Amino acid sequence: MRRLLLPLLAAALFLPLPGRAEPLRAVYGVQAAGMQVMRVEVMFDLDSPRHYRIESAVHLTGLARWFSAGRQVNRVEGLWREHRAQPVRFVGDGVWRGKPRQVVLEYPDGQATLRHLVPAEDPEREPVPPALWRGTVDALTPVAQMARNLARTGRCEAEATVFDGRRRAEFTARTLGRDRLAPWREAWSGEAVRCGFTGRQTAGFRHDDERDLREPQEAIAWMASPRPGAPVLPVRVEMPGRWLGPLTAYLLELGPA
């Protein structure tokens, strides 16, 4: 569940406002127990009235490599159906513990179709029946949808059912209020909107998954405009971590893609 939540929140590290045409690149450092364990880069192209594109890259660093060496790049292309995000093609390409992990999903007639999966079978995990793919989207499209909702309403509310090729989960986002974040090293500080995320895996469990992984997982993103003229983006994100404990992401860089 936590690995499914991570790409979604990695993508959620950047939510643009209307009126900014060029794609932007955001870089975040992720901390656990006071040490950087991950680097996340996110590219967003969401300003077109007809299509959207998102790419996120996650690289484990430092102590995290001792627990689970790996990297992951996910990207999606989709269309806007009025104010609804509809994915067209999702590609995930990663290496975890030295083994390749790849997935290609396409959405003819708006329904998820698995085109490519490496490894094709995972004897350690329960497969997700095709009947449960129906009505799902990839792990990045909910971010595009929430960005559109924020631009229209100023609130975080969104929900989605996600299938990433191996797991199915339900996500909801909600507005929790506003906070003033205190300075911390080079991290942004100031007033930000606090959005809560809840994710619950419903299928595709590993046979040895602990019971708590079947329970809802909570995360929080604080969103603000970090400089004059910049779009609204999360300046801090807190999420669960399986091996290293709670993870906190801080904005480090922002510029053209």
C-alpha positions as CSV (number, residue, x, y, z in Angstrom):
1,M,0.0,0.0,0.0
2,R,2.8,2.4,0.9
3,R,4.6,1.9,-2.4
4,L,1.3,2.6,-4.2
5,L,0.8,5.8,-2.1
6,L,4.3,7.0,-2.8
7,P,4.0,7.7,-6.6
8,L,0.7,9.4,-6.0
9,L,2.1,11.7,-3.4
10,A,5.3,12.2,-5.4
11,A,3.1,13.5,-8.2
12,A,1.1,15.5,-5.7
13,L,4.2,17.4,-4.9
14,F,3.3,19.9,-7.6
15,L,-0.2,21.3,-8.4
16,P,-0.3,24.2,-10.9
17,L,-2.7,27.1,-11.3
18,P,-4.2,28.2,-14.6
19,G,-2.3,30.7,-16.8
20,R,1.1,29.2,-16.7
21,A,1.8,27.6,-20.1
22,E,5.3,26.0,-19.8
23,P,5.9,22.7,-18.0
24,L,7.7,23.0,-14.7
25,R,10.1,20.8,-12.7
26,A,10.0,20.5,-9.0
27,V,12.7,18.7,-6.9
28,Y,12.1,17.5,-3.4
29,G,14.3,15.9,-0.7
30,V,12.6,13.3,1.4
31,Q,13.7,12.9,5.1
32,A,13.3,10.1,7.6
33,A,14.7,10.3,11.1
34,G,16.6,13.5,10.1
35,M,18.4,12.0,7.1
36,Q,17.7,12.3,3.4
37,V,16.5,9.0,2.1
38,M,14.9,9.9,-1.3
39,R,15.0,12.4,-4.1
40,V,11.8,13.1,-6.0
41,E,11.6,15.0,-9.3
42,V,8.2,15.9,-10.8
43,M,7.4,17.4,-14.3
44,F,3.9,18.7,-14.9
45,D,2.2,19.8,-18.1
46,L,-1.4,20.5,-17.1
47,D,-2.3,23.8,-18.7
48,S,-3.6,22.6,-22.0
49,P,-7.4,22.7,-22.2
50,R,-7.4,19.3,-24.0
51,H,-4.6,17.1,-22.6
52,Y,-2.3,16.6,-19.6
53,R,1.0,15.0,-19.0
54,I,2.8,14.1,-15.7
55,E,6.1,12.4,-15.0
56,S,7.6,11.6,-11.6
57,A,11.0,10.1,-10.8
58,V,11.8,8.6,-7.4
59,H,15.4,7.7,-6.4
60,L,16.4,6.2,-3.1
61,T,19.4,7.7,-1.5
62,G,21.6,7.3,1.6
63,L,20.4,4.9,4.3
64,A,17.3,3.9,2.3
65,R,19.5,2.0,-0.2
66,W,20.4,-0.5,2.5
67,F,16.7,-1.4,3.0
68,S,15.5,-1.4,-0.6
69,A,17.8,-0.2,-3.4
70,G,15.8,1.1,-6.3
71,R,14.4,3.8,-8.6
72,Q,11.0,4.4,-10.3
73,V,9.9,6.6,-13.2
74,N,6.2,6.9,-13.9
75,R,4.5,8.9,-16.6
76,V,1.0,9.4,-17.9
77,E,-0.7,11.1,-20.8
78,G,-4.4,11.9,-20.7
79,L,-7.3,14.0,-22.0
80,W,-9.7,16.4,-20.3
81,R,-13.3,15.4,-20.7
82,E,-14.8,18.7,-19.6
83,H,-13.4,18.9,-16.0
84,R,-12.7,15.1,-15.7
85,A,-9.2,13.7,-16.3
86,Q,-9.2,10.6,-18.5
87,P,-5.9,8.7,-18.8
88,V,-4.8,7.4,-22.3
89,R,-1.5,5.7,-21.5
90,F,0.5,5.1,-18.3
91,V,4.0,3.7,-18.3
92,G,6.0,2.7,-15.2
93,D,9.7,1.7,-15.4
94,G,11.7,0.9,-12.3
95,V,14.3,-1.4,-10.6
96,W,13.7,-2.6,-7.1
97,R,16.2,-4.9,-5.3
98,G,18.0,-5.3,-8.6
99,K,14.9,-6.6,-10.5
100,P,13.1,-4.7,-13.3
101,R,9.5,-3.7,-12.7
102,Q,7.6,-2.4,-15.7
103,V,4.0,-1.8,-16.5
104,V,2.1,-0.3,-19.5
105,L,-1.6,0.5,-19.1
106,E,-3.9,1.9,-21.8
107,Y,-7.5,3.0,-21.5
108,P,-9.6,2.3,-24.7
109,D,-13.2,3.3,-24.1
110,G,-12.0,4.7,-20.8
111,Q,-11.3,1.3,-19.2
112,A,-8.0,0.1,-18.0
113,T,-6.2,-2.5,-20.2
114,L,-2.9,-4.1,-19.1
115,R,-0.6,-4.1,-22.2
116,H,2.7,-5.0,-20.6
117,L,3.8,-6.3,-17.2
118,V,7.3,-7.3,-16.0
119,P,7.5,-9.7,-14.3
120,A,4.4,-11.1,-15.8
121,E,3.6,-13.2,-12.7
122,D,4.4,-12.5,-9.1
123,P,4.0,-15.7,-7.0
124,E,4.4,-13.6,-3.8
125,R,1.3,-11.5,-4.6
126,E,-2.4,-12.1,-5.2
127,P,-3.4,-11.1,-8.7
128,V,-6.0,-8.4,-9.2
129,P,-8.9,-9.9,-11.2
130,P,-9.7,-8.0,-14.4
131,A,-13.2,-7.3,-13.2
132,L,-11.6,-5.1,-10.5
133,W,-9.8,-3.0,-13.2
134,R,-13.0,-1.5,-14.3
135,G,-13.4,2.2,-13.4
136,T,-9.8,2.6,-12.3
137,V,-7.2,5.1,-13.3
138,D,-3.4,5.2,-12.9
139,A,-1.6,6.5,-9.9
140,L,-0.8,10.0,-11.4
141,T,-4.1,10.9,-13.0
142,P,-5.7,11.7,-9.6
143,V,-3.2,14.5,-9.1
144,A,-4.2,16.1,-12.4
145,Q,-7.8,15.8,-11.3
146,M,-7.1,17.4,-7.9
147,A,-5.2,20.2,-9.6
148,R,-8.2,21.0,-11.7
149,N,-10.5,20.8,-8.7
150,L,-8.2,23.2,-6.7
151,A,-8.1,25.7,-9.6
152,R,-11.9,25.6,-9.9
153,T,-12.9,25.5,-6.2
154,G,-9.9,26.3,-4.1
155,R,-10.4,23.0,-2.2
156,C,-8.5,19.7,-2.1
157,E,-11.6,17.4,-2.4
158,A,-11.1,14.5,-4.8
159,E,-11.4,10.7,-5.0
160,A,-10.2,8.0,-7.3
161,T,-9.8,4.2,-7.6
162,V,-6.3,3.4,-8.7
163,F,-4.9,0.2,-10.4
164,D,-1.1,0.3,-11.0
165,G,-0.8,-3.1,-12.7
166,R,-0.4,-5.1,-9.5
167,R,-2.5,-3.4,-6.8
168,R,-5.9,-1.8,-6.5
169,A,-6.5,1.0,-4.0
170,E,-9.0,3.7,-3.2
171,F,-7.9,7.3,-2.5
172,T,-9.7,10.3,-1.2
173,A,-8.4,13.9,-0.6
174,R,-10.0,16.5,1.7
175,T,-9.4,20.0,2.9
176,L,-8.3,20.2,6.5
177,G,-7.6,23.9,7.0
178,R,-4.6,26.2,7.0
179,D,-1.4,26.1,9.0
180,R,1.7,28.3,9.4
181,L,4.8,26.2,8.9
182,A,7.8,27.0,10.9
183,P,11.3,27.5,9.3
184,W,13.3,24.3,9.0
185,R,16.8,24.4,7.3
186,E,16.3,25.4,3.6
187,A,12.6,24.4,3.6
188,W,9.9,26.9,2.7
189,S,8.0,28.4,5.7
190,G,4.8,30.3,5.9
191,E,1.0,29.8,5.6
192,A,-0.2,26.9,3.6
193,V,-3.5,25.0,2.9
194,R,-3.4,21.5,4.6
195,C,-4.9,18.7,2.5
196,G,-5.4,15.2,3.9
197,F,-5.1,12.0,1.9
198,T,-6.5,8.6,2.7
199,G,-5.5,5.5,0.8
200,R,-6.8,1.9,1.3
201,Q,-5.5,-1.0,-0.7
202,T,-8.4,-3.3,-1.7
203,A,-6.7,-6.0,-3.9
204,G,-3.2,-7.2,-5.0
205,F,-1.8,-7.9,-1.5
206,R,1.4,-9.8,-1.0
207,H,0.9,-13.1,0.8
208,D,3.1,-12.0,3.7
209,D,1.7,-8.5,4.1
210,E,1.2,-7.4,7.6
211,R,-2.4,-6.7,8.8
212,D,-1.7,-3.0,9.1
213,L,-1.0,-2.7,5.4
214,R,-4.7,-3.6,4.8
215,E,-5.8,-0.7,6.9
216,P,-6.3,2.9,5.6
217,Q,-3.0,4.9,5.2
218,E,-3.0,8.6,6.0
219,A,-0.8,11.4,4.5
220,I,-0.8,15.2,4.6
221,A,0.3,17.8,2.0
222,W,0.7,21.5,2.8
223,M,0.2,23.6,-0.3
224,A,1.1,27.2,-1.0
225,S,2.7,29.5,-3.6
226,P,6.4,29.6,-2.5
227,R,7.3,32.7,-4.4
228,P,5.5,35.6,-6.2
229,G,4.0,34.4,-9.4
230,A,4.6,30.7,-8.7
231,P,1.8,28.2,-8.9
232,V,0.3,26.6,-5.8
233,L,2.3,23.5,-4.9
234,P,2.9,21.4,-1.8
235,V,5.7,22.8,0.2
236,R,5.7,19.9,2.6
237,V,4.3,16.4,2.6
238,E,4.1,13.8,5.4
239,M,3.5,10.2,4.5
240,P,4.0,6.7,6.1
241,G,7.1,4.7,5.5
242,R,7.3,0.9,6.0
243,W,11.0,0.5,6.8
244,L,12.3,3.9,7.9
245,G,9.3,5.3,9.7
246,P,7.4,8.5,8.8
247,L,8.7,10.3,5.7
248,T,8.6,14.1,5.2
249,A,9.2,15.7,1.8
250,Y,10.5,19.3,1.5
251,L,10.7,21.5,-1.6
252,L,14.3,22.1,-2.8
253,E,14.2,23.4,-6.3
254,L,11.6,24.8,-8.8
255,G,12.2,25.8,-12.4
256,P,11.4,25.2,-16.1
257,A,11.2,21.5,-17.1
